[in-house]
């Protein structure tokens, strides 16, 4: 068979002797046999190479490459991406495994979707954490896909999907940054989704092992002072990548705004002091504004949003309302600001205005799960339970493997008096994330 008919499984390794044999054997046990497993070892100091050699001795479909100089996980993974020869490939982390039908089912999904550049299954984690993660791709346009991705898709799902080589032939690679190239795979996936569509196979075909010291799941270890700067370097890399993607100016403006909204969410202004987090948001907002010509008002909207979230969390509702209104006035497309403004309006007794803000935010970003769940909370507070339930169900469609939307749905069903349905929804949340204490408590209580 020609090289193009073979699926390549790329396995970057570094000090993975404890688990890498399981990863390799899971790849070699696929129902599709026309595969090539390529291992790239990044100067391991343990017995990783010996373990890989033992597996290779029993199956000539395994190819081992090794370097004597450590390149880091980005350099190691890029060396594999640079060498892809087949039409299809999949990146398998050294401590993860594939179900036997994974490549077969994913290749069928790509065959059915010529527009898709990647097909991904849901991921079931095991080890120190047990949960399911996945996504439901939305939209046929580049802007829609990127807005959905930035709204909450788990990066690892698409990163570990079966990918067409044609998508990376133009040079899509992982981008190294400081702080251990934090979230470099997120930028890679964003560029991948700009190149074409994504297909979801709603089966748990990829299994991610969570072990505290493993390479693919180790905590970044950033303290409260370092975390903002790690997020800053990552978001700057994401902004730079999006600035180069061909699209209409107003689409780019919305997507860069979504990048900044994501940054605001991840910096957790509900838990931490404003500085230096607010300074990070302000710096990146100015850079994004320069990239898209958004102007000072557009850039300042994100700073007002960050301050509004902080004020709302610490109980200064009038200040939160003022700041959120300022953010919306400066950028009407800032749905996160509208969702911060809405509960502040409800708290002031201005329910109709708050509901209007919610409906506008949902209309602007219908595939943003955080907006949908925020809308659910506001509708519930306003006792619009049918609307709240509709938003919870919409979030489930977007994130079918996330526990949180099922918890929201369970609570609304309980408020409506449908206790059996509330119990079933809570049970579903626990099934998706057995370690979620809120889900466990809700199921126990129900």
C-alpha positions in Angstrom: 0.0 0.0 0.0 1.3 3.5 -0.8 2.2 5.8 2.0 -0.9 7.9 1.5 -3.1 4.9 2.4 -1.4 4.3 5.8 -2.5 6.1 8.9 0.5 7.4 10.9 0.2 7.4 14.7 2.7 10.0 16.2 4.0 9.3 19.7 6.2 12.0 21.2 8.0 10.5 24.3 10.1 11.7 27.2 10.8 9.7 30.3 7.7 7.7 29.7 8.9 4.1 30.4 6.1 3.5 32.9 3.2 3.8 30.3 4.6 4.1 26.8 4.2 0.4 26.0 0.5 0.6 26.7 0.2 3.5 24.3 2.1 1.7 21.6 0.2 -1.6 22.0 -3.1 0.2 21.8 -2.1 1.7 18.5 -0.9 -1.6 17.2 -4.2 -3.3 18.2 -6.4 -1.2 15.9 -8.9 -2.9 13.7 -7.3 -0.9 10.9 -3.9 -2.6 10.3 -2.4 -0.3 7.7 -0.8 2.0 10.2 2.7 3.2 11.0 3.5 4.1 14.6 6.3 6.7 14.8 8.0 7.3 18.1 10.1 10.4 18.7 12.1 10.2 21.9 13.3 13.6 23.3 16.5 12.5 25.0 14.9 10.5 27.7 17.0 9.7 30.8 15.1 6.6 31.8 14.3 3.3 30.0 11.8 4.8 27.5 13.9 3.9 24.5 14.4 0.3 25.7 10.7 -0.2 26.2 9.9 1.2 22.8 12.6 -1.1 21.2 11.1 -4.1 22.8 7.7 -3.3 21.3 9.3 -2.6 17.9 11.0 -6.0 17.9 7.7 -7.7 17.8 6.0 -5.4 15.2 7.8 -3.9 12.3 5.1 -1.2 12.0 6.9 0.7 14.8 9.6 3.2 13.9 11.8 4.8 16.6 13.6 8.1 16.3 15.7 9.6 19.0 17.7 12.7 19.7 20.5 13.2 22.2 19.4 16.9 22.8 16.2 17.6 24.6 14.0 19.9 22.5 11.1 20.2 24.8 7.6 18.9 24.1 6.8 21.4 21.3 10.1 20.8 19.5 9.6 17.0 19.8 6.0 17.1 18.6 6.9 19.4 15.7 9.6 17.1 14.5 6.9 14.5 14.1 4.5 16.8 12.3 7.3 17.8 10.0 7.8 14.2 9.0 4.2 13.2 8.3 4.0 11.5 4.9 0.6 9.8 5.0 -2.7 11.6 4.2 -4.0 11.0 7.8 -2.3 11.1 11.2 -3.1 11.1 14.9 -1.0 12.4 17.8 -1.1 9.9 20.7 0.4 11.0 24.0 2.8 8.5 25.6 0.6 7.8 28.6 -2.7 7.6 26.8 -4.4 4.8 24.9 -6.7 4.2 21.9 -9.7 1.9 21.9 -9.3 -0.8 19.2 -11.9 0.8 16.8 -10.6 4.4 17.2 -8.8 4.8 13.8 -11.6 3.0 12.0 -14.4 5.1 13.3 -12.5 8.3 13.0 -11.5 7.6 9.4 -15.1 6.8 8.6 -16.1 10.2 10.0 -13.6 12.0 7.8 -14.7 10.1 4.7 -18.3 11.2 5.4 -17.1 14.8 5.8 -14.9 16.0 3.0 -15.0 19.5 4.4 -13.5 18.4 7.8 -9.8 18.5 8.4 -10.0 16.6 11.7 -12.3 14.0 13.3 -12.2 13.5 17.0 -13.9 11.3 19.5 -14.8 12.0 23.1 -12.0 11.5 25.5 -12.4 9.3 28.6 -9.9 10.0 31.3 -8.6 7.5 33.9 -6.0 7.3 36.6 -6.1 10.0 39.2 -9.1 11.6 37.5 -12.1 10.0 35.8 -14.2 12.2 33.4 -15.3 12.5 29.8 -14.6 15.5 27.6 -15.8 16.3 24.1 -17.3 18.9 21.9 -20.0 19.4 19.3 -18.5 21.3 16.3 -20.7 24.2 15.2 -20.9 26.1 12.0 -19.5 25.8 8.6 -17.7 29.1 8.6 -14.2 29.8 10.0 -15.5 32.5 12.3 -18.2 30.3 13.7 -15.8 27.5 14.4 -13.3 29.7 16.1 -15.9 31.5 18.2 -17.2 28.2 19.4 -13.7 26.9 20.1 -12.8 29.9 22.2 -16.1 29.7 24.0 -15.2 26.4 25.6 -14.0 23.5 23.4 -11.4 21.4 25.3 -8.2 21.7 23.3 -7.1 18.1 23.7 -10.1 16.7 21.9 -9.2 18.1 18.5 -5.4 18.0 19.1 -5.7 14.2 19.5 -8.1 13.7 16.6 -7.4 12.1 13.3 -6.1 14.9 11.1 -5.6 15.4 7.4 -2.0 16.1 6.4 -3.3 18.6 3.9 -4.4 20.8 6.9 -0.8 21.2 8.1 1.0 21.3 4.7 0.8 25.1 4.8 2.9 25.1 7.9 0.6 24.8 10.9 2.8 23.8 13.9 3.0 24.2 17.6 4.3 27.6 18.6 6.9 27.6 21.4 6.4 30.3 24.1 7.9 30.9 27.6 6.4 29.1 30.6 6.9 25.6 29.1 5.0 26.6 25.9 1.8 26.7 28.0 -1.3 26.0 25.8 0.7 25.8 22.6 -1.7 23.1 21.4 -4.6 25.6 21.8 -3.0 27.9 19.2 -2.4 24.9 16.9 -6.0 23.7 17.1 -7.2 27.3 16.4 -5.2 27.4 13.2 -6.4 23.9 12.4 -10.0 24.9 12.7 -9.4 27.9 10.5 -8.2 25.5 7.8 -11.5 23.5 7.8 -14.3 21.8 9.7 -14.3 19.3 12.5 -16.3 16.1 12.9 -17.2 14.5 16.2 -17.5 10.8 16.8 -19.7 10.5 19.9 -17.8 7.5 21.3 -15.1 7.3 24.0 -12.3 6.1 21.7 -9.4 8.0 23.2 -8.4 7.4 26.8 -6.3 10.0 28.7 -4.3 8.8 31.7 -4.1 11.4 34.5 -1.1 10.9 36.8 0.4 13.8 38.8 3.9 13.4 37.4 3.1 12.3 33.8 4.2 14.5 31.0 0.8 15.1 29.4 -1.2 15.7 32.6 1.4 17.3 34.9 0.2 20.5 36.6 1.9 23.6 35.2 2.8 24.6 38.7 2.3 28.3 38.2 1.8 30.4 41.4 -0.6 33.4 41.6 2.2 35.7 40.5 3.3 33.6 37.5 -0.1 32.5 36.2 -1.1 35.9 34.7 2.1 36.1 32.7 1.8 32.5 31.4 -1.7 33.4 30.2 -0.4 36.6 28.7 2.3 34.9 26.6 -0.2 32.3 25.5 -3.0 34.8 24.6 -0.5 37.0 22.7 0.5 33.9 20.6 -3.1 33.2 19.9 -3.8 36.8 18.9 -0.8 36.8 16.6 -2.0 33.6 14.9 -5.6 34.8 14.4 -4.2 38.1 13.0 -2.8 36.1 10.1 -5.9 34.1 9.3 -7.7 35.3 6.2 -11.2 36.5 7.1 -13.4 39.6 7.1 -12.4 42.4 9.4 -15.6 42.3 11.5 -15.1 38.5 12.0 -11.5 39.0 13.1 -12.7 41.7 15.5 -15.2 39.3 17.1 -12.7 36.5 17.4 -10.0 38.6 18.9 -12.7 39.9 21.4 -13.5 36.2 22.2 -9.8 35.6 22.9 -9.8 38.5 25.4 -13.0 37.3 27.0 -11.5 33.9 27.4 -8.4 35.5 29.0 -10.7 37.3 31.5 -12.4 34.1 32.4 -9.2 32.2 32.9 -7.5 34.8 35.0 -10.3 34.3 37.5 -11.1 37.9 38.6 -13.7 36.4 40.9 -10.9 34.9 43.1 -7.8 37.1 42.7 -7.0 40.8 43.1 -7.2 43.0 40.0 -3.4 43.7 39.7 -1.4 42.4 37.9 -4.3 40.6 36.1 -5.9 43.8 35.0 -2.6 45.0 33.6 -2.3 41.8 31.5 -5.8 42.3 30.1 -5.1 45.9 29.2 -1.8 45.2 27.5 -3.3 42.4 25.4 -6.4 44.4 24.6 -4.3 47.1 23.1 -2.3 44.6 21.0 -5.5 43.0 19.8 -6.9 46.4 18.9 -3.8 47.2 16.9 -4.2 43.9 15.1 -7.7 44.6 14.0 -8.0 48.4 14.2 -10.5 48.0 17.0 -9.6 51.3 18.7 -9.2 52.3 22.3 -12.9 52.0 23.2 -13.0 48.4 22.0 -9.8 47.6 23.9 -10.9 49.2 27.1 -14.1 47.1 27.1 -12.2 44.1 28.3 -10.6 46.0 31.1 -14.0 47.2 32.2 -15.3 43.6 31.9 -12.5 42.3 34.2 -13.2 45.0 36.8 -17.0 44.3 36.6 -16.5 40.6 37.3 -14.3 41.4 40.2 -16.8 43.9 41.6 -19.7 41.6 41.1 -17.9 38.8 43.0 -17.1 41.0 45.9 -20.6 42.3 46.4 -20.3 45.8 45.0 -23.3 45.3 42.6 -23.8 49.0 41.7 -20.1 49.2 40.7 -20.4 46.0 38.7 -23.4 47.3 36.9 -21.6 50.6 36.0 -18.5 48.8 34.8 -20.3 46.2 32.8 -22.5 48.9 31.1 -19.3 50.7 30.2 -17.9 47.6 28.6 -21.0 47.0 26.6 -21.1 50.6 25.5 -17.6 50.4 24.2 -18.1 47.0 22.5 -21.7 45.9 21.9 -20.5 42.5 20.7 -18.9 41.8 24.1 -21.4 39.1 25.2 -19.5 38.3 28.4 -20.0 41.9 29.5 -23.7 41.6 28.8 -23.9 38.4 30.9 -22.1 40.3 33.7 -24.5 43.2 33.4 -27.7 41.2 33.4 -27.6 39.8 37.0 -26.6 43.3 38.3 -29.7 44.7 36.6 -31.8 42.0 38.2 -30.4 42.8 41.6 -31.5 46.4 41.1 -35.0 45.3 40.2 -34.6 46.0 36.5 -35.6 42.6 35.4 -36.8 43.4 31.9 -33.5 45.2 31.1 -31.5 42.2 32.4 -33.5 39.7 30.4 -33.0 41.9 27.3 -29.2 41.8 27.8 -29.3 38.0 28.1 -31.2 37.5 25.0 -28.9 39.8 23.0 -25.8 38.0 24.4 -27.3 34.6 23.4 -28.2 35.9 19.9 -24.6 37.1 19.4 -22.9 34.0 20.6 -25.4 31.1 20.4 -22.6 28.5 20.5 -20.7 29.9 23.5 -21.3 27.4 26.4 -20.4 30.0 29.1 -22.9 32.4 27.7 -25.6 29.7 27.6 -25.0 28.7 31.2 -24.9 32.3 32.4 -28.2 32.8 30.6 -29.6 29.8 32.4 -28.7 31.3 35.8 -30.3 34.7 34.9 -33.5 33.1 33.6 -33.7 30.9 36.7 -33.2 34.0 39.0 -36.0 35.7 37.0 -38.2 32.5 37.5 -38.3 32.0 33.7 -37.8 28.3 34.1 -38.8 27.2 30.6 -36.2 29.6 29.2 -33.6 28.4 31.8 -34.2 24.8 30.8 -33.8 25.7 27.1 -30.5 27.3 27.8 -29.2 24.3 29.9 -30.2 22.0 27.0 -28.5 24.2 24.5 -25.3 24.0 26.6 -25.6 20.2 26.6 -25.7 20.2 22.8 -22.6 22.3 22.7 -20.7 20.4 25.4 -22.3 17.0 25.4 -19.8 15.4 27.7 -19.5 18.3 30.3 -21.1 17.7 33.7 -22.0 21.3 34.4 -24.9 21.7 32.0 -26.5 18.5 33.3 -26.2 20.0 36.8 -27.9 23.2 35.7 -30.6 21.1 34.1 -31.1 19.0 37.2 -31.6 22.1 39.3 -34.1 23.6 36.9 -36.0 20.3 36.8 -36.1 20.2 40.5 -37.5 23.7 40.6 -40.2 22.6 38.2 -41.1 19.7 40.5 -39.8 17.0 38.2 -37.7 15.1 40.8 -37.2 11.9 38.7 -35.9 13.9 35.8 -33.7 16.0 38.2 -32.2 12.7 39.6 -31.5 11.3 36.2 -29.8 14.5 35.1 -27.6 14.5 38.2 -26.8 10.8 37.6 -25.7 11.8 34.1 -23.4 14.5 35.4 -21.8 12.0 37.8 -21.3 9.5 34.9 -19.5 12.2 32.9 -17.3 13.3 35.8 -17.3 10.9 38.8 -15.0 13.3 40.6 -17.3 16.3 40.5 -18.3 16.8 44.1 -21.2 19.1 43.2 -22.6 16.4 41.0 -22.1 13.7 43.7 -23.9 15.9 46.3 -26.8 16.7 44.0 -27.3 13.0 43.1 -27.1 12.1 46.8 -29.5 14.8 47.8 -32.0 14.0 45.0 
